[in-house]
């Protein structure tokens, strides 16, 4: 029953794998794909859009503020009653009677009022608008840097997919070699030339390779799913396969390892300092005179929806905030502290970026050396296997020694392919840091 159950599970697994469509994809296609659908890029764009939306609020510095109101009142207050009658243009000589003035009857008033406030000169709002524009520009620059990072992630994901397929190919070749050796060992066992234990050792090795191949299939699916995730594409019933194999292209890095101060993330950080400077100026400008115009149009009647009386008022106001309880001064000190903090953070980030660049350079050099060493080890293990295979065919070696040599050769080939991936990834990351 256990064997039947295992067979059913294995059959279901391979059926699900082969039911998926294999889609070929090249590096050029990856680089040509739009990043607008990437979720990380979308979030960065949303933040930039939010900053742009907040900037719309600064239009109040030059656009008028218009309000319309319709008010009903009923009063017998002497002053309010006389004023309402006057606004309704219904004053008569009887209204000047002291008794009527001192004890008026209640009066109803329906008033419609249109008010307009027009800013003319408000320097604090001018600086706030400029600071808002700087913030929007910074977010746009950050969005571009996010796209560059996603492009690096796409390159890395594509190389992960290449490595996964190369690993499977290497394991399948190792299985073919092991199966060929197993035929020879099986014949030796039938002829009574070797013991059963040597056949079992070979069976264990084949099972081990089958397990590794199954893991390689999972790694292929994982790498394919991650690539689809970065492109925000549906990965259901689809497995991506690279058209180019994983190859070592040599060390293509230039000798200039200095940090690019025009890199978009550094540019965004430095540009953000301008916003703090403008906010400090805005706080100082609150003590400058402000010039604003205002006006209103009013209509009154003692009956609803009637507008028999009307009037207007227009004017210009020059105001000067002499003292606000040190509120503006406190804001200035706050923005100065934030500016100093931002400058320190930028200095730290710049130095960390240079350290990261130096580390990436050494990683490329180390990875390049690792490729050379693992390639030599692989070639030596192949030669060792060839020698042992010839000696085994001549009956001079044990099957356990042959199996050990084959296992070592397969392991060294896998290490070599892993070293190529690490080297190519290190170069891609260094190129990203130097942009």
C-alpha positions in Angstrom: 0.0 0.0 0.0 2.9 2.4 0.8 4.4 1.9 -2.7 1.0 2.4 -4.3 0.4 5.6 -2.3 3.9 6.9 -3.3 3.2 6.1 -6.9 0.0 8.0 -6.9 1.6 11.1 -5.3 4.5 11.1 -7.8 2.1 10.7 -10.7 0.0 13.6 -9.5 3.1 15.8 -9.0 4.5 15.1 -12.5 1.0 15.5 -14.1 0.6 18.9 -12.5 4.1 19.9 -13.8 3.6 18.8 -17.3 0.1 20.3 -17.5 1.7 23.7 -17.2 2.6 25.7 -20.3 6.3 26.4 -20.9 6.8 30.0 -22.1 10.2 30.9 -23.6 11.5 34.4 -22.6 14.7 36.2 -23.4 16.7 38.7 -21.5 15.9 41.3 -24.2 12.2 40.7 -23.7 12.6 41.2 -19.9 14.4 44.5 -20.4 11.9 45.7 -23.0 8.9 45.0 -20.7 7.2 48.0 -19.1 7.7 48.3 -15.4 4.5 50.3 -14.9 2.6 47.2 -13.8 5.2 46.3 -11.1 3.6 46.6 -7.7 6.6 48.4 -6.1 6.7 50.9 -9.0 2.9 51.4 -8.6 3.3 52.2 -4.9 6.1 54.7 -5.7 4.0 56.3 -8.4 1.1 56.6 -5.9 3.4 58.4 -3.4 4.5 60.8 -6.2 0.8 61.3 -7.2 0.0 62.0 -3.5 2.7 64.7 -3.4 1.4 66.2 -6.6 -2.2 66.2 -5.1 -1.0 67.9 -2.0 0.6 70.6 -4.2 -2.8 71.5 -5.5 -3.7 72.8 -2.1 -1.2 75.6 -2.6 -3.3 77.1 -5.3 -5.2 78.9 -2.6 -2.4 81.5 -2.5 -3.7 83.0 -5.7 -7.2 81.7 -6.3 -10.2 83.4 -4.7 -12.2 81.8 -1.9 -15.9 82.1 -2.6 -18.7 81.2 -0.1 -22.5 81.5 -0.4 -24.8 81.4 2.6 -28.6 81.7 3.1 -29.6 82.6 6.7 -32.9 82.9 8.6 -33.2 84.9 11.8 -36.1 86.0 14.0 -35.4 88.5 16.8 -36.9 91.3 19.0 -33.5 92.6 20.0 -33.7 96.4 19.5 -30.4 96.7 17.7 -30.8 93.6 15.6 -34.5 94.3 14.8 -33.7 97.9 13.6 -30.7 96.6 11.6 -32.7 93.9 9.9 -35.5 96.4 9.0 -32.9 98.7 7.6 -31.2 96.0 5.5 -34.7 95.1 4.2 -35.1 98.8 3.2 -38.4 99.0 5.1 -37.6 101.8 7.5 -40.4 104.3 8.1 -40.9 107.3 10.4 -42.8 105.0 12.8 -39.7 103.0 13.3 -38.0 106.0 14.9 -40.7 106.1 17.6 -38.8 105.6 20.9 -41.4 103.0 22.0 -40.8 101.0 18.7 -37.0 101.4 19.0 -36.9 100.3 22.6 -39.5 97.5 22.4 -39.7 96.4 18.8 -41.9 93.6 17.6 -40.1 90.4 16.5 -38.9 90.6 13.0 -38.0 87.8 10.5 -35.1 88.2 8.2 -34.0 86.0 5.2 -30.5 86.9 4.1 -28.5 85.7 1.1 -24.8 86.5 1.2 -22.0 85.9 -1.4 -18.5 86.5 0.0 -15.2 86.6 -2.0 -11.7 86.7 -0.5 -8.9 87.2 -2.9 -5.3 86.7 -1.8 -2.9 89.3 -3.3 0.5 89.1 -1.5 1.1 86.3 1.0 4.8 85.4 0.9 4.6 82.6 3.4 2.2 80.8 1.1 4.6 81.4 -1.9 7.4 79.6 -0.1 5.1 76.8 1.0 4.1 76.3 -2.7 7.8 76.1 -3.7 8.5 73.6 -1.0 5.5 71.5 -2.1 6.9 71.5 -5.7 10.3 70.4 -4.4 8.6 67.5 -2.5 6.7 66.4 -5.7 10.0 66.5 -7.7 11.7 64.4 -5.0 9.0 61.8 -5.2 9.3 61.6 -9.0 13.1 61.1 -8.7 12.5 58.3 -6.1 10.1 56.7 -8.5 12.7 56.6 -11.2 15.2 55.1 -8.7 12.6 52.4 -7.8 12.3 51.5 -11.5 16.1 51.1 -11.7 16.0 48.8 -8.6 13.2 46.7 -10.1 15.2 46.4 -13.3 18.1 45.0 -11.3 15.7 42.6 -9.5 14.4 41.5 -12.9 17.9 40.7 -14.1 18.6 38.8 -10.9 15.4 36.9 -11.2 16.1 36.0 -14.8 19.6 34.7 -13.8 18.0 32.7 -10.9 15.7 31.1 -13.6 18.8 30.3 -15.7 20.6 28.8 -12.7 17.6 26.6 -11.8 17.4 25.2 -15.3 21.2 24.7 -15.4 21.1 22.9 -12.1 18.4 20.5 -13.4 20.4 19.9 -16.6 23.5 19.1 -14.6 21.6 16.7 -12.3 20.0 15.0 -15.3 23.4 14.5 -16.9 24.6 13.1 -13.6 21.7 10.7 -13.6 22.5 9.5 -17.1 26.1 8.9 -16.1 25.0 7.0 -12.9 22.5 4.9 -14.9 25.2 3.9 -17.4 27.4 2.9 -14.6 24.6 1.0 -12.9 24.1 -1.2 -16.1 27.7 -2.2 -15.8 27.4 -3.0 -12.1 24.2 -4.9 -12.6 26.0 -7.1 -15.2 28.9 -7.6 -12.8 26.5 -8.6 -10.0 24.7 -11.1 -12.3 28.0 -12.7 -13.1 28.8 -12.8 -9.4 31.8 -10.5 -9.7 30.6 -8.0 -7.1 28.5 -8.0 -3.9 24.9 -6.9 -3.6 25.9 -3.9 -1.4 27.6 -2.2 -4.4 24.4 -2.4 -6.4 22.5 -0.9 -3.4 25.0 1.9 -3.2 24.2 2.8 -6.8 20.5 2.6 -6.2 20.9 5.0 -3.3 22.8 7.4 -5.5 20.1 7.3 -8.1 17.4 8.0 -5.5 19.5 10.9 -4.2 19.7 12.4 -7.7 16.0 11.9 -8.3 15.3 13.9 -5.1 17.6 16.6 -6.2 15.9 16.8 -9.6 12.5 17.1 -7.9 14.0 20.0 -5.8 15.4 21.6 -9.0 11.9 21.4 -10.5 10.5 23.3 -7.5 13.3 25.9 -7.8 12.4 26.4 -11.5 8.8 27.0 -10.5 9.8 29.3 -7.7 12.1 31.4 -10.0 9.4 31.5 -12.7 6.7 32.7 -10.2 9.0 35.4 -8.8 9.7 36.7 -12.3 6.0 36.8 -13.0 5.5 38.5 -9.7 8.0 41.3 -10.6 6.2 41.7 -13.9 2.8 41.5 -12.2 1.7 38.7 -14.5 -0.4 35.6 -13.8 1.9 32.6 -13.2 -0.9 30.1 -13.0 -0.4 27.1 -15.4 2.7 28.8 -16.8 6.4 28.2 -16.4 8.9 30.6 -17.9 12.0 29.3 -19.5 15.0 31.4 -20.5 16.2 31.3 -24.1 19.8 32.0 -23.1 21.7 29.6 -20.9 23.6 30.7 -17.8 27.1 31.7 -19.0 30.2 33.4 -17.5 30.8 36.5 -19.5 34.0 37.6 -17.8 34.6 40.7 -15.6 33.0 43.6 -17.5 33.3 46.1 -14.6 35.2 49.4 -15.2 38.0 50.4 -12.9 36.3 53.6 -11.7 34.8 52.7 -8.3 33.9 56.2 -7.1 30.3 56.9 -6.0 28.1 58.7 -8.6 26.8 61.7 -6.7 24.2 62.2 -9.4 22.6 58.8 -8.6 18.9 59.3 -8.4 18.5 58.4 -4.7 21.4 60.7 -3.7 19.9 63.4 -5.9 16.5 63.0 -4.3 18.0 63.3 -0.7 20.0 66.4 -1.6 17.1 68.0 -3.3 14.9 67.5 -0.2 17.1 69.9 1.6 15.8 72.7 -0.5 12.3 72.0 0.8 13.4 72.5 4.4 15.1 75.7 3.5 11.9 77.0 1.9 9.8 76.0 4.9 12.2 78.0 7.1 11.7 81.0 4.8 7.9 80.5 4.9 8.0 80.7 8.7 10.0 83.9 8.6 7.6 85.3 6.0 4.7 85.1 8.4 6.0 88.3 9.9 5.8 90.1 6.6 2.8 92.2 5.7 -0.1 90.5 3.9 -2.3 92.1 1.3 -5.7 90.6 0.6 -8.9 91.8 -1.1 -12.4 91.0 0.0 -16.0 91.7 -1.1 -19.5 90.6 -0.4 -23.0 90.9 -2.1 -26.0 90.7 0.3 -29.7 90.4 -0.3 -32.4 90.6 2.4 -36.2 90.2 2.8 -38.7 89.4 5.5 -40.2 86.6 3.3 -38.5 83.4 2.2 -37.1 83.4 -1.4 -37.6 87.1 -1.7 -34.7 89.5 -2.5 -36.1 93.0 -2.5 -33.2 94.7 -0.8 -29.5 94.3 -1.6 -26.1 95.8 -1.1 -22.4 95.2 -1.5 -19.1 95.8 0.2 -15.6 95.6 -1.2 -12.2 96.4 0.4 -8.5 95.7 0.6 -6.8 94.7 3.8 -3.2 95.1 4.7 -2.3 93.1 7.8 0.9 92.6 9.7 1.5 89.9 12.3 3.7 91.7 14.8 3.7 88.9 17.5 2.1 85.5 17.5 3.3 84.2 20.8 6.6 82.8 19.3 4.6 80.3 17.3 6.4 81.2 14.0 9.8 81.3 15.8 9.1 77.8 17.1 8.4 76.6 13.6 11.6 78.1 12.4 13.6 76.3 15.0 11.7 73.0 14.3 12.5 73.2 10.5 16.1 74.1 11.3 16.5 71.1 13.5 14.9 68.9 10.8 17.2 70.4 8.2 20.2 69.6 10.3 18.9 66.1 10.9 18.4 65.6 7.1 21.9 66.8 6.4 23.3 64.3 8.8 21.2 61.5 7.4 22.4 62.4 3.9 26.0 62.4 4.9 25.5 59.0 6.6 23.6 57.6 3.6 26.3 58.8 1.2 29.1 57.2 3.2 27.0 54.0 3.5 26.5 54.0 -0.2 30.2 54.3 -0.8 30.8 51.4 1.6 28.2 49.4 -0.2 29.9 50.2 -3.5 33.3 49.2 -2.2 31.8 46.0 -0.8 30.1 45.3 -4.2 33.5 45.7 -6.0 35.1 43.2 -3.7 32.2 40.9 -4.1 32.7 40.9 -7.9 36.4 40.2 -7.5 35.7 37.4 -5.0 33.0 36.0 -7.3 35.4 36.1 -10.2 38.0 34.2 -8.3 35.4 31.7 -7.1 34.4 31.0 -10.8 38.1 30.3 -11.6 38.6 28.0 -8.6 35.3 26.1 -9.0 36.0 25.6 -12.7 39.4 24.2 -11.9 37.9 21.9 -9.2 35.3 20.7 -11.7 37.8 20.0 -14.4 40.0 18.1 -11.9 37.1 16.1 -10.6 36.1 15.2 -14.2 39.6 14.0 -14.9 39.7 12.1 -11.6 36.4 10.5 -12.5 37.7 9.6 -16.0 40.7 7.9 -14.5 38.7 6.0 -11.9 36.2 4.9 -14.6 39.0 3.5 -16.8 40.5 1.7 -13.8 37.1 0.4 -12.8 36.5 -0.9 -16.3 39.8 -2.8 -15.9 38.8 -4.1 -12.6 41.3 -2.0 -10.6 38.8 0.1 -8.7 35.9 -0.6 -6.5 32.4 0.6 -7.4 32.3 2.7 -4.2 35.3 4.6 -5.4 33.7 5.2 -8.8 30.5 6.3 -7.2 32.4 8.7 -4.9 34.2 10.2 -7.9 31.0 10.7 -9.9 29.3 12.3 -6.9 32.2 14.7 -6.4 32.2 15.6 -10.1 28.5 16.4 -10.0 28.9 18.4 -6.9 31.8 20.5 -8.3 29.8 21.2 -11.5 26.9 22.4 -9.4 29.3 24.6 -7.4 30.7 26.0 -10.6 27.2 26.9 -11.9 26.4 28.5 -8.6 29.6 30.6 -8.8 28.7 31.8 -12.2 25.3 33.0 -10.9 26.9 34.8 -8.0 29.4 36.5 -10.3 26.8 37.7 -12.8 24.5 38.8 -9.9 27.4 40.7 -8.3 28.2 42.5 -11.5 24.5 43.4 -12.0 24.3 44.8 -8.5 27.5 46.8 -8.9 26.1 48.3 -12.1 23.0 49.3 -10.3 25.0 51.0 -7.5 27.0 52.9 -10.1 24.0 54.3 -12.0 
